[in-house]
Amino acid sequence: MNNLVSLLKITFINSSGINKFTKEKSKIERNKAIFLTATIGFSIIALVSTLIVYFKFLAMGLEQLGLLEILLVMGFMASTAMILFTSIYKAQGILFSFKDYDLLASLPIKKSDILISKMMYLLFINYFFSLFTLLPSAIIYYKYTSISFIFFINLLLVFLVLPLVPIVIASIFAFGISYISSRVRHKNLFIILGTLGIAFFIFFLSFKSGDLLQDLIINSKSISEGILKIYPPAILAVKGLTNNNFLYILLFIVYSLLVFSVFIIIFSKSFNKISAKLQESYKKANYKVKEMKSSSQLAALVKKEIKRYFASPIYVVNTIFGPIMLIGMAVATIFLGEKVILSIIEVDIIKEIIPVFIIVVVCGILTLSCTTNSSISMEGKNLWVLKSSPINPIEIFKAKIIMNLILILPSVIIADIIFSISLNLLLSQFSWLLLISIIYSFIVPILGLIVNLYFPNLNWVSETAVVKQSASVLIQMIVGVGLIAIPVVIFIYGNIVNLTIFLIGIVIYEVIILIVLSIILNTSCVRLFNKL
């Protein structure tokens, strides 16, 4: 037990960055940590407040129909789907590809303790997602009912055990993918394709969940029966919360703990074997010396970035999802036309502003497809190799930016062409769409690289901590969304009369941002890189 507590303590210190507050001597680094904490706190408050408003409006309609418990159903099912969706590709990096495996395996620590510490880390991450899904719906449900305050005690118990079963399911998928991939030649490719396949399947189910839930409820004798068909454990939690029945809550807790415990017992027996196997790499036995080829410095750096990118499944899965989704959305408009657009925003819009909406969607997806927001951090302790080489830092920056452009630029051009054909856009509309999205394609990698240089994480244990949980990733996404939000707010509240002038203004706005970011990258960011 002492070993498990120590592992959890170390994991918490490494992942939370608490030492930045308590032991960091540099005032600049301490201020960065404070700024990051304030940014995260503000983002959480803003998102939870938005969701509370959404559920409040939803509750008004459900109250008239006498179906308020659907709020809890939606919150519970959304939490379960979110946990399952994110854990599918988080489990791979946290459970198997963690950097300190050799160290932990050599210590006199039980395999089950190592596994539990990793599972608990995954559990705490998913508590964060549950805050945005289960909590807002539960608060609104309590406000619109006369249920007693015991509801919140039961809610806390449900909240604590809710992620257990979805995490087990996600870990089994990750285990299967990892185990099979360890026996094939191109294991990273298998992991990437397998993880993406499962993620897209869950994404498709989530997209259809509204219709599925509606059909099940309509064809069922009660809401409870409909929930039971989707996810049986949910009926225990929802009944326990709506009726303040502790027996149902207890059954839900026992069920979740039992599934989690059985998984730990069985899985811990193969944990070391699969983890050790994944540390191996495939090597050709028939190596032959061939003619050596040379290339320019920049070309060599770009090749290095591409190899590093595809060597990390979690890196690929976390960033390639956006371009694939963008092309998939564009292809969907070929068959469904404007219905795809209307189904996303759920309101009717006039045809003239559809190109504006597409611009927002394309730029929004690009914000989520940034590789440079963690590319410096991904160098880790090998950064000294780049710094000790006779290479201008600008060339290193260019290579990382080009890598990101290789990922997103082709998908943007292809998607824009498909959108213009399927939605019958005018040549002028297509031109604006292509120009604005291409300029933003350059803004995204430069912004990500700047943020990562200001907030690097070179002492990571798992690549997951860099790609999904680092400060630079969060800040880049927030700033990226903010850059998009400014013209959107102006468009909504600015009483735009001439759409062409507005689009010209957006181009000028993006060009100014691009110039400013380029200046920062070529000046202060060079100094930051040299200090790393």
C-alpha positions in Angstrom: 0.0 0.0 0.0 2.9 2.4 0.8 4.3 1.8 -2.7 1.0 2.6 -4.3 0.6 5.8 -2.3 4.1 6.8 -3.3 3.4 6.1 -6.9 0.2 8.1 -6.8 2.0 11.0 -5.1 4.8 11.1 -7.7 2.3 10.9 -10.5 0.3 13.8 -9.1 3.4 15.9 -8.6 4.7 15.2 -12.2 1.3 15.7 -13.9 0.1 18.7 -11.9 3.3 20.7 -12.0 2.8 21.7 -8.3 6.5 22.1 -7.9 6.3 25.2 -10.1 4.5 26.9 -7.2 6.4 25.4 -4.2 9.9 24.9 -5.3 10.5 26.9 -8.5 13.1 29.6 -7.9 12.6 31.4 -11.1 10.0 34.2 -10.8 9.3 34.0 -14.5 8.5 30.2 -14.4 6.4 30.7 -11.3 4.4 33.4 -13.0 3.9 31.1 -16.0 2.5 28.5 -13.7 0.1 31.0 -12.1 -1.0 32.3 -15.5 -1.7 28.8 -16.6 -3.7 27.9 -13.5 -5.7 31.1 -13.9 -6.4 30.3 -17.6 -7.5 26.8 -16.8 -9.7 28.0 -14.0 -11.3 30.7 -16.2 -11.9 28.2 -19.0 -13.5 25.7 -16.6 -15.8 28.3 -15.1 -16.8 29.6 -18.6 -17.5 26.2 -20.0 -19.5 25.0 -17.0 -21.5 28.2 -17.0 -22.3 27.8 -20.7 -23.5 24.2 -20.1 -25.6 25.2 -17.2 -27.4 27.8 -19.4 -27.9 25.1 -22.1 -29.4 22.6 -19.6 -31.5 25.4 -18.1 -33.2 26.1 -21.4 -33.6 22.3 -22.0 -35.1 21.9 -18.6 -37.9 24.4 -19.4 -39.2 22.2 -22.2 -38.7 18.9 -20.4 -40.6 20.3 -17.3 -43.7 20.9 -19.4 -43.5 17.3 -20.6 -42.9 15.9 -17.2 -39.6 14.4 -18.3 -37.0 16.2 -16.2 -35.1 13.0 -15.4 -33.9 13.0 -19.0 -31.5 15.7 -17.9 -29.8 13.2 -15.7 -29.9 10.6 -18.4 -28.2 13.0 -20.8 -25.6 14.0 -18.3 -24.8 10.4 -17.3 -24.7 9.1 -20.9 -22.7 12.1 -22.1 -20.1 11.5 -19.3 -19.9 7.9 -20.2 -19.4 8.5 -23.9 -16.8 11.3 -23.2 -14.8 9.1 -20.8 -14.9 6.1 -23.2 -14.0 8.3 -26.2 -11.0 10.0 -24.6 -9.8 6.9 -22.7 -9.6 4.8 -25.8 -6.4 6.6 -26.9 -5.3 7.9 -23.5 -5.0 4.4 -22.2 -2.5 3.4 -24.8 0.0 6.1 -23.7 -0.7 6.0 -20.0 -0.8 2.2 -19.5 1.7 0.9 -22.0 4.0 3.6 -23.5 5.0 5.4 -20.3 8.7 6.5 -20.2 9.6 5.2 -16.8 8.6 1.6 -17.4 12.1 0.2 -17.1 12.7 2.1 -13.8 9.4 0.9 -12.3 9.8 -2.7 -13.5 13.2 -2.9 -11.8 12.0 -1.8 -8.4 10.5 -4.1 -5.8 7.0 -2.9 -6.6 4.0 -5.2 -7.2 2.8 -5.2 -10.8 -0.7 -4.6 -9.5 0.5 -1.4 -7.7 2.0 0.0 -10.9 -1.1 -0.8 -12.9 -3.5 0.7 -10.2 -1.4 3.9 -10.1 -1.7 4.2 -13.9 -5.4 3.4 -13.8 -6.0 5.9 -11.0 -4.2 8.6 -13.0 -6.5 7.8 -15.9 -9.4 8.0 -13.5 -8.5 11.4 -12.2 -8.2 12.8 -15.7 -11.7 11.6 -16.5 -13.1 13.2 -13.4 -12.3 16.4 -15.1 -14.5 15.6 -18.1 -17.3 14.5 -15.8 -17.4 18.0 -14.4 -18.5 19.4 -17.7 -21.2 16.8 -18.4 -22.7 15.3 -15.3 -22.5 18.2 -12.9 -24.3 20.9 -14.9 -27.2 18.7 -15.7 -27.5 17.5 -12.1 -27.5 21.1 -10.8 -30.3 22.1 -13.1 -32.3 19.0 -12.3 -32.0 19.8 -8.6 -33.1 23.4 -9.2 -36.3 22.3 -11.1 -37.4 19.6 -8.6 -38.2 19.5 -4.9 -35.8 16.7 -4.2 -33.9 16.8 -0.9 -30.3 17.8 -0.4 -29.4 14.1 0.0 -29.4 14.2 -3.8 -25.9 15.8 -3.8 -24.5 13.1 -1.5 -25.7 10.4 -3.9 -24.5 12.4 -6.8 -21.0 12.6 -5.3 -21.0 8.8 -4.9 -22.1 8.3 -8.5 -19.5 10.8 -9.7 -16.7 9.0 -8.0 -17.4 5.6 -9.5 -18.9 6.6 -12.9 -15.6 6.5 -14.9 -14.6 3.0 -13.6 -16.6 0.8 -16.1 -15.9 3.1 -19.2 -12.2 3.1 -18.3 -12.1 -0.7 -18.1 -13.8 -1.0 -21.5 -11.4 1.5 -23.0 -8.4 -0.2 -21.4 -9.5 -3.6 -22.8 -9.6 -2.0 -26.3 -6.2 -0.5 -25.8 -4.8 -3.8 -24.4 -6.1 -5.6 -27.5 -4.6 -3.1 -29.9 -1.3 -3.1 -28.0 -1.1 -6.8 -27.7 -1.8 -7.5 -31.4 0.5 -4.6 -32.5 3.4 -6.0 -30.5 3.3 -9.1 -32.7 3.2 -7.4 -36.1 6.0 -5.6 -38.0 4.4 -2.1 -38.3 3.1 -1.9 -34.7 2.7 1.9 -34.7 0.7 1.8 -37.9 -1.6 -0.8 -36.4 -2.0 1.1 -33.2 -2.9 4.3 -35.1 -5.4 2.6 -37.4 -6.9 0.6 -34.7 -7.3 3.5 -32.3 -8.7 5.8 -35.0 -11.2 3.1 -36.1 -12.5 2.7 -32.6 -12.6 6.5 -32.0 -14.5 7.1 -35.2 -17.0 4.3 -34.3 -17.6 5.9 -30.9 -17.8 9.3 -32.5 -20.4 8.0 -35.0 -22.4 6.5 -32.1 -22.2 9.8 -30.2 -23.4 11.7 -33.3 -26.4 9.3 -33.6 -27.0 9.1 -29.9 -29.8 11.7 -29.9 -31.9 9.9 -32.5 -31.0 6.5 -30.9 -32.1 7.7 -27.5 -35.3 9.2 -28.9 -36.2 6.0 -30.7 -35.5 3.8 -27.8 -37.6 5.9 -25.5 -40.5 6.1 -27.9 -40.4 2.3 -28.4 -40.0 1.5 -24.8 -42.7 1.4 -22.1 -40.8 3.8 -20.0 -37.7 6.0 -20.0 -36.0 3.6 -17.6 -36.5 0.8 -20.1 -35.0 2.9 -22.8 -31.9 3.7 -20.7 -31.5 0.0 -19.9 -31.3 -0.8 -23.6 -28.5 1.7 -24.1 -26.3 1.2 -21.0 -27.7 -1.1 -18.3 -25.7 0.3 -15.3 -27.2 3.8 -16.0 -30.6 2.7 -14.8 -29.2 2.1 -11.3 -27.5 5.5 -11.1 -30.5 7.4 -12.6 -33.1 5.6 -10.4 -30.9 6.2 -7.3 -30.6 9.9 -8.0 -34.2 10.7 -9.0 -35.7 8.8 -6.1 -32.9 9.4 -3.6 -32.8 5.6 -3.2 -29.5 4.6 -1.7 -30.0 0.9 -2.5 -29.7 1.6 -6.3 -26.7 3.9 -5.6 -25.1 1.1 -3.6 -25.8 -1.5 -6.4 -24.2 0.9 -8.9 -21.1 1.3 -6.7 -20.7 -2.4 -6.1 -21.2 -3.2 -9.8 -18.6 -0.6 -10.9 -16.0 -1.6 -8.2 -16.5 -5.3 -9.0 -15.8 -4.8 -12.8 -12.8 -2.6 -12.0 -11.4 -5.0 -9.5 -11.8 -8.1 -11.7 -10.0 -6.2 -14.5 -7.1 -5.2 -12.3 -6.7 -8.8 -11.0 -6.7 -10.4 -14.5 -4.9 -7.7 -16.4 -2.0 -7.3 -13.9 -0.9 -10.8 -14.7 -0.1 -9.8 -18.3 0.9 -6.2 -17.6 4.6 -6.6 -17.5 4.7 -8.9 -20.5 2.8 -6.6 -22.8 4.6 -3.5 -21.5 8.0 -5.1 -22.1 7.0 -6.3 -25.5 5.9 -2.8 -26.5 9.4 -1.5 -25.7 10.8 -3.7 -28.4 11.3 -2.4 -32.0 11.2 -4.3 -35.2 14.6 -4.5 -37.0 15.4 -5.9 -40.4 17.8 -8.8 -40.5 18.9 -8.4 -44.1 20.4 -4.9 -43.8 22.5 -4.0 -46.8 24.8 -1.0 -47.3 23.5 1.1 -50.2 24.3 4.4 -51.8 24.1 7.2 -49.3 21.9 10.1 -50.2 22.3 13.7 -49.1 19.7 16.5 -48.8 19.5 20.0 -47.6 19.5 20.8 -43.9 15.8 21.8 -44.0 14.8 18.6 -45.9 16.6 16.5 -43.4 14.9 18.2 -40.5 11.5 17.8 -42.1 12.2 14.0 -42.6 13.1 13.8 -38.9 9.9 15.5 -37.9 7.8 13.2 -40.0 9.5 10.1 -38.6 9.1 11.4 -35.0 5.5 12.2 -35.7 4.5 8.7 -37.0 6.7 7.1 -34.3 4.2 8.2 -31.6 0.6 6.8 -32.0 -0.8 9.1 -29.4 0.7 12.1 -31.2 -0.8 11.0 -34.6 -4.2 10.1 -33.2 -4.6 13.3 -31.3 -3.8 15.5 -34.3 -4.9 13.6 -37.4 -8.5 13.2 -36.3 -9.3 16.8 -37.3 -8.2 16.6 -41.0 -10.0 13.3 -41.4 -13.1 14.7 -39.9 -12.9 17.8 -42.1 -12.7 15.7 -45.3 -15.5 13.4 -44.0 -17.7 16.3 -43.3 -17.1 17.7 -46.8 -17.8 14.3 -48.4 -21.1 14.1 -46.4 -22.3 17.3 -48.0 -22.1 15.5 -51.4 -24.9 13.2 -50.3 -26.8 15.4 -47.8 -26.0 18.9 -49.1 -26.9 21.7 -46.7 -28.6 19.2 -44.3 -25.1 18.5 -42.8 -24.6 22.2 -42.0 -28.1 22.6 -40.6 -27.8 19.5 -38.4 -24.6 20.9 -36.9 -26.0 24.3 -35.9 -29.6 23.0 -35.5 -31.0 26.3 -36.9 -32.0 27.5 -40.3 -29.6 29.9 -41.9 -29.8 31.8 -45.2 -27.8 30.3 -48.1 -25.6 33.4 -48.4 -23.9 33.0 -45.1 -23.3 29.2 -45.4 -19.7 30.0 -46.8 -19.1 32.0 -43.6 -20.2 29.1 -41.5 -17.9 26.7 -43.4 -15.0 29.1 -42.9 -15.6 29.0 -39.1 -15.9 25.2 -39.1 -12.7 24.7 -41.1 -10.7 27.1 -39.0 -12.1 25.5 -35.8 -11.0 22.1 -36.9 -7.6 23.3 -37.8 -7.2 24.7 -34.3 -7.6 21.1 -33.0 -5.1 19.8 -35.5 -1.9 21.5 -34.3 1.2 19.4 -34.0 3.6 22.2 -33.1 2.0 23.0 -29.8 3.9 20.0 -28.4 6.7 19.5 -31.0 9.4 21.1 -28.8 8.2 19.2 -25.8 8.3 15.9 -27.7 12.0 16.3 -28.1 12.3 15.7 -24.4 15.8 15.0 -23.1 17.0 14.6 -26.7 16.7 18.3 -27.4 20.4 18.7 -26.8 21.0 16.9 -30.0 19.3 19.6 -32.0 20.9 22.4 -29.9 24.4 21.0 -30.2 24.1 20.7 -34.0 25.2 23.6 -36.3 21.6 24.4 -37.2 20.0 27.8 -37.1 16.9 27.6 -34.7 14.8 29.2 -37.5 15.5 26.1 -39.7 14.3 23.9 -36.8 11.1 26.0 -36.5 10.5 25.9 -40.2 10.7 22.1 -40.2 8.2 21.8 -37.4 5.8 24.2 -39.2 6.2 22.4 -42.5 5.3 19.1 -40.7 2.1 20.6 -39.5 1.3 22.0 -42.9 1.9 18.6 -44.5 -0.8 17.3 -42.2 -3.5 20.0 -42.5 -3.0 21.9 -45.8 -3.9 19.1 -48.2 -7.1 18.3 -46.2 -8.1 22.0 -46.2 -7.7 22.4 -50.0 -9.5 19.1 -50.7 -12.3 19.9 -48.3 -12.7 23.4 -49.6 -13.0 22.1 -53.2 -15.6 19.4 -52.2 -17.6 22.0 -50.2 -17.7 24.4 -53.2 -18.9 21.6 -55.5 -21.4 20.0 -53.2 -22.9 23.3 -52.0 -22.8 25.0 -55.4 -20.7 27.9 -54.1 -19.9 30.8 -56.4 -16.4 31.2 -57.6 -16.0 34.3 -55.4 -17.3 32.4 -52.3 -14.9 29.5 -53.0 -12.0 31.9 -53.4 -12.7 33.6 -50.0 -13.1 30.2 -48.3 -9.8 28.9 -49.8 -7.8 32.1 -49.1 -9.0 32.5 -45.5 -8.6 28.8 -44.6 -5.1 28.6 -46.1 -3.9 31.7 -44.2 -5.2 30.3 -41.0 -3.4 27.0 -41.8 -0.2 28.9 -41.5 -1.3 30.7 -38.3 -2.1 27.5 -36.5 1.5 25.9 -36.5 3.3 29.2 -35.9 1.0 30.0 -32.9 1.4 26.5 -31.6 5.2 26.6 -31.8 5.4 30.0 -30.1 3.2 28.8 -27.2 5.2 25.6 -26.8 8.4 27.6 -26.6 6.9 29.7 -23.8 5.5 26.7 -22.0 7.8 23.7 -22.8 7.6 20.3 -20.9 10.8 18.5 -21.5 10.7 16.2 -18.4 7.6 14.2 -19.3 7.2 10.5 -18.4 4.4 9.6 -20.9 3.9 11.2 -24.3 0.2 11.5 -23.4 1.2 14.1 -20.8 2.7 16.2 -23.6 0.2 15.7 -26.4 -3.0 16.0 -24.4 -2.4 17.5 -21.0 0.4 20.0 -21.4 0.0 23.7 -20.8 1.0 24.6 -24.4 -1.7 22.5 -25.9 -4.4 24.0 -23.8 -3.3 27.6 -24.3 -2.9 27.2 -28.1 -6.4 25.8 -28.3 -7.9 28.7 -26.2 -6.0 31.4 -28.1 -6.9 29.7 -31.5 -10.6 29.6 -30.6 -10.3 33.2 -29.4 -8.9 34.3 -32.8 -11.8 32.7 -34.5 -14.4 34.0 -32.0 -13.5 37.7 -32.6 -14.7 37.9 -36.2 -17.6 35.6 -35.4 -18.8 38.0 -32.6 -18.4 40.9 -34.9 -20.4 39.2 -37.6 -23.3 38.3 -35.2 -23.6 41.6 -33.4 -22.0 44.0 -35.9 -25.0 44.3 -38.3 -22.8 43.4 -41.3 -24.3 44.9 -44.5 -21.6 44.1 -47.1 -20.4 40.5 -46.8 -17.5 41.0 -49.3 -16.0 43.9 -47.2 -16.4 41.8 -44.1 -14.4 38.9 -45.7 -11.7 41.4 -46.9 -11.5 42.5 -43.3 -11.0 38.9 -42.1 -8.2 38.4 -44.6 -6.5 41.6 -43.4 -7.1 40.5 -39.8 -5.4 37.1 -40.4 -2.5 38.6 -42.3 -1.8 41.0 -39.4 -1.9 38.1 -37.0 0.4 36.1 -39.2 3.0 38.9 -39.5 2.9 39.5 -35.7 3.4 35.8 -34.9 6.2 35.6 -37.5 8.0 38.5 -35.9 7.7 36.9 -32.4 8.9 33.6 -33.7 12.0 35.1 -35.3 13.0 37.2 -32.3 12.0 36.3 -28.8 11.3 32.6 -29.6 14.9 32.2 -30.9 16.1 33.4 -27.5 13.8 31.1 -25.7 15.0 28.1 -27.7 18.6 28.9 -27.0 17.9 29.1 -23.3 16.2 25.7 -23.2 
